[in-house]
Amino acid sequence: MNQTPHSNRVHIGIYGNRNAGKSSLFNAILGQDVAVVSPVEGTTTDPVFKAMELIPFGPVVWIDTAGLDDEGILGSLRIEKTKQMLGRTDFALYVLDGSSPDLHAYEEMKQVFKRFNIPHLLVVNKRDLMSADDVEKIQLAYQECVLVSVSDLNDIHHLNDVLQKRLKSLEEEEPLVGDLLPYGSTVVLVVPIDSEAPKGRIILPQVQIIRDCLDHGIKCHVVRDTELAEALEELPKVDLVITDSQAFKEVAKIVPPAIPLTGFSILFSRQKGDFNKLLSGIEALKRLKADAKILISENCTHNHSHEDIGRVKIPNMIRKNIGTTVNIEFAMGHDFPADLSQYDLVIHCGACMVTRKTMLHRIDRADESEVPMTNYGLTLAYFSGILERSIEILKGRDA
Ligand code: SF4
């Protein structure tokens, strides 16, 4: 269970004012003391993450956040961190202290959820401290709310049931290849094993594509670029070749034109983001001048192979093809500037380690700043002269 990557888990954020009982609720749902709980306001300082199997729904990550009404300079920093969690939240529980409900704060947060397109459930906590009159009033005003007392197991089970029904209605991620090819098709994956390849394993995007093939009954052969020609000769029929984007140029020379060819990162641009938007970013890339300012953004800070693409290969291609004076900045991990308006283009990694929601949120931010955005795979395909060929398989799809 713990092997399911975070990117494939639904992220459930718990929001609310200090001392509304967020951490107690978090612990009650998890059935263990993960978050430190105390009656002192503001006990949760940094967001706490916990991966678990929510049976029967499936793997989720819970995010317990600090109070939204925190005070002082440190308090403001905590609120800022809590707000950053919104970009990673697929579904939110808003916890309201039923014994002294701050409805104004809830109404404000409702607008924030709306802006971030996050579905939410209102949980009215401390039911045991409310009068029958107050219970009736709140149920009348917020008909879909769930009233709980964290010490009552029946309440927690009821909340779980309601939550799971809501989660089931969330949009599912698209397959990576499963809807592009019929059952029984044959795919060849090209994974160069060079000095940048991690020792003893293959990287997550490759693992996820293999799993997607298996899920959809697609036969999947994995080869290095050096054995690709031989594999293509041996296999009676190949329906698609998917390559590491760094090897586009070499692989395109080996794969006969009749066999469709694409890249891992291009497939992720559809599943994790908005393919058409990221593709239109290439039009902006074509128009860039030598004084352009570009932001290169990656979701993780630890992937050396990707660091090399983002920090070395793509900048070199830009300088060679657009100009040595292009100004390139980098944003790694969860850092993603709120204001992107100073940039002419954002080039993002394949986003395999994050949820679709996180990536869509970043695309929305670029949209709000009217800055085009594309991704590594599309950029490498364009500079390698095989953009049209690499996206052919996605054309005509509702991408
Ligand atoms: S940098 Fe991006 S594409 Fe690379 S492993 Fe991390 S999330 Fe995936």
Residues whose N, C-alpha, C, O or C-beta is under 5 A from the ligand:
A	BS01	SF4	E298 N299 C300 N303 H306 C349 G350 A351 C352 M353 V354
